Amino acid sequence: MTLDRSAERVLILAPVGRDAELMCTYLERAGMLCKTCDDMDSLCSEMAGGVGALVFTDEALAQAGATHLLAECL
């Protein structure tokens, strides 16, 4: 029996440096499913596949990021 864990998946948007990669590494070590996203559009696309949590850095939400998330993704 295969369990669909897509609703437990954590999507991370942290566009500066290695923040997203490092966060995902730690979450995976704890047994969580994780996916890093390059930008808000890719995060919105990934949300269609199921998501349990979203993690952002402040840089990801700067400018129109939060507005885009609310208007286009939710």
Secondary structure, DSSP 4 states (H G I P E B T S, - for coil): -----GGG-EEEE--STTHHHHHHHHHHHTT--EEEESSHHHHHHHHTT--SEEEE-HHHHTTTHHHHIIIII-
